[in-house]
């Protein structure tokens, strides 16, 4: 389906089996939950390819029938599998619009233009998007992805402006790691 050098974007994750005929619950990461099925075949990280035969919403999830999955046991074996498509399948974005996957690999710079590191990943632990920044000094920081912490993104230049929260900035300015007063 996808060449190994193509950037893949996870659009859904398979959850538990639904019923006895091989249907699965799907957590969709697309703006409209049903859209995960609109991009054609979906790839798993291990190279398997899945075709969605049908999908319907149910209680905040999608219930899907995947081609070749016809038993509960086969559906249960897929629990936790992430489904992705090539980035190109998602189409072009307008100016000032991007996919979170487009941020991975961007150079993070401070407001003066000094390189701080690179965006290693974008996480969502339930309270909003978090950028994982691999800092130039070898460390790693997690920063909330907000307009305050990331006021500018320039995909063409491959950079974003990162305003580190005060606690992170203070720690990086010589905190000796001690906790509390001596």
C-alpha positions as CSV (number, residue, x, y, z in Angstrom):
1,X,0.0,0.0,0.0
2,X,2.5,2.6,1.1
3,X,6.2,2.9,0.4
4,X,8.3,2.7,3.5
5,X,9.5,6.3,2.9
6,X,6.0,7.8,2.8
7,X,4.8,9.6,5.8
8,X,1.9,7.7,7.4
9,X,-0.8,9.4,9.4
10,X,-2.8,7.4,12.0
11,X,-6.5,8.0,11.4
12,X,-8.1,5.4,13.7
13,X,-7.4,2.7,16.2
14,X,-9.3,-0.6,16.4
15,X,-10.8,-1.3,19.8
16,X,-12.7,-4.3,21.1
17,X,-14.8,-6.7,19.1
18,X,-18.5,-5.9,18.6
19,X,-20.8,-8.9,18.5
20,X,-20.1,-12.3,17.1
21,X,-19.8,-11.6,13.4
22,X,-16.4,-9.9,13.3
23,X,-17.3,-6.3,13.7
24,X,-14.9,-4.0,15.6
25,X,-15.2,-0.8,17.5
26,X,-13.1,2.0,16.0
27,X,-11.8,5.1,17.6
28,X,-11.6,7.6,14.8
29,X,-9.1,10.5,14.9
30,X,-10.7,12.4,11.9
31,X,-12.7,15.5,12.4
32,X,-15.8,13.7,11.2
33,X,-15.5,10.3,12.8
34,X,-16.9,8.4,9.7
35,X,-14.2,9.9,7.5
36,X,-11.6,7.4,8.6
37,X,-13.2,5.0,6.1
38,X,-13.1,7.5,3.2
39,X,-9.4,7.3,2.5
40,X,-9.4,3.9,1.0
41,X,-7.4,0.9,2.4
42,X,-6.0,1.5,5.8
43,X,-2.5,0.2,6.8
44,X,-1.3,-1.3,10.1
45,X,2.3,-0.8,11.2
46,X,3.0,-4.4,10.6
47,X,2.1,-4.1,6.9
48,X,-1.4,-5.5,7.0
49,X,-4.0,-3.6,4.9
50,X,-7.7,-3.3,5.8
51,X,-10.6,-2.4,3.7
52,X,-13.7,-0.9,5.5
53,X,-16.8,-2.6,4.2
54,X,-19.2,-0.6,6.4
55,X,-19.1,1.7,9.3
56,X,-21.7,3.3,11.6
57,X,-21.6,5.5,14.7
58,X,-22.5,4.1,18.1
59,X,-22.0,5.9,21.4
60,X,-18.9,8.0,20.5
61,X,-17.2,5.2,18.5
62,X,-17.6,3.7,15.1
63,X,-18.7,0.1,14.5
64,X,-17.0,-1.2,11.4
65,X,-16.9,-4.4,9.3
66,X,-13.5,-5.0,7.8
67,X,-13.0,-7.2,4.8
68,X,-11.7,-10.6,5.7
69,X,-12.6,-10.3,9.4
70,X,-15.7,-12.5,10.0
71,X,-15.4,-13.9,13.5
72,X,-15.3,-12.5,16.9
73,X,-11.9,-14.2,17.5
74,X,-10.5,-12.5,14.4
75,X,-11.9,-9.1,15.6
76,X,-10.5,-9.6,19.1
77,X,-7.0,-10.2,17.7
78,X,-7.1,-6.7,16.1
79,X,-7.7,-4.8,19.4
80,X,-5.2,-1.9,19.6
81,X,-4.1,-1.9,16.0
82,X,-3.6,1.6,14.7
83,X,-4.8,2.3,11.1
84,X,-3.0,4.8,8.9
85,X,-3.0,6.3,5.5
86,X,-0.2,8.1,3.5
87,X,-0.1,11.8,4.3
88,X,-0.9,12.6,0.7
89,X,-4.3,10.9,0.9
90,X,-5.4,13.6,3.3
91,X,-5.2,16.3,0.7
92,X,-3.8,19.8,0.7
93,X,-4.5,22.3,3.5
94,X,-5.3,26.0,3.2
95,X,-3.0,28.7,4.4
96,X,-2.7,28.7,8.2
97,X,-4.1,25.2,8.3
98,X,-2.2,21.9,8.9
99,X,-2.5,18.4,10.2
100,X,-0.9,17.7,13.6
101,X,1.2,15.1,11.8
102,X,2.7,17.9,9.7
103,X,4.4,19.3,12.9
104,X,6.5,16.2,13.5
105,X,10.1,17.0,12.4
106,X,9.7,20.8,12.5
107,X,12.6,22.7,14.1
108,X,11.5,24.5,17.3
109,X,13.0,27.9,17.7
110,X,12.5,30.6,20.4
111,X,11.2,34.0,19.5
112,X,14.7,35.3,18.8
113,X,15.2,32.5,16.2
114,X,17.6,30.4,18.3
115,X,17.2,26.6,17.7
116,X,15.8,24.8,20.7
117,X,15.2,21.3,19.2
118,X,12.8,19.4,17.0
119,X,9.2,18.2,17.3
120,X,9.5,14.4,17.9
121,X,5.8,13.7,18.4
122,X,2.4,15.1,19.0
123,X,0.4,13.4,21.8
124,X,-3.1,13.6,23.1
125,X,-3.6,12.2,26.6
126,X,-7.1,13.5,26.8
127,X,-6.6,17.1,27.9
128,X,-5.4,18.6,24.7
129,X,-2.5,18.2,22.3
130,X,1.1,18.0,23.7
131,X,4.2,18.5,21.7
132,X,7.2,16.3,22.5
133,X,10.3,18.4,21.8
134,X,13.7,16.7,21.5
135,X,15.9,19.5,22.8
136,X,19.2,20.4,21.2
137,X,21.0,19.6,24.4
138,X,19.8,16.0,24.2
139,X,16.9,16.3,26.7
140,X,13.2,16.1,25.9
141,X,10.3,18.3,27.0
142,X,6.6,18.0,26.7
143,X,4.8,21.3,26.0
144,X,1.1,22.0,25.7
145,X,0.2,22.9,22.1
146,X,-1.5,26.2,22.5
147,X,-1.4,29.6,20.7
148,X,0.6,30.9,23.7
149,X,3.3,28.3,23.6
150,X,3.4,28.0,19.7
151,X,2.5,31.4,18.3
152,X,3.8,30.8,14.8
153,X,4.2,27.8,12.5
154,X,5.9,28.0,9.1
155,X,5.6,24.6,7.3
156,X,7.4,25.9,4.2
157,X,10.5,26.9,6.4
158,X,10.1,23.7,8.5
159,X,10.0,25.7,11.8
160,X,7.7,26.7,14.6
161,X,8.2,29.3,17.3
162,X,8.2,27.8,20.7
163,X,7.7,29.9,23.9
164,X,8.7,27.6,26.7
165,X,6.5,27.8,29.8
166,X,8.3,29.6,32.7
167,X,8.7,26.5,34.8
168,X,10.6,24.7,31.9
169,X,12.7,27.8,31.2
170,X,13.7,28.3,34.8
171,X,14.6,24.6,35.1
172,X,16.8,24.9,32.1
173,X,18.6,28.0,33.4
174,X,20.6,26.1,36.0
175,X,18.2,24.2,38.3
176,X,20.5,21.9,40.3
177,X,17.6,19.3,40.7
178,X,17.1,19.9,44.4
179,X,13.6,19.8,45.7
180,X,12.5,22.1,48.5
181,X,14.7,24.2,50.9
182,X,17.9,22.7,52.4
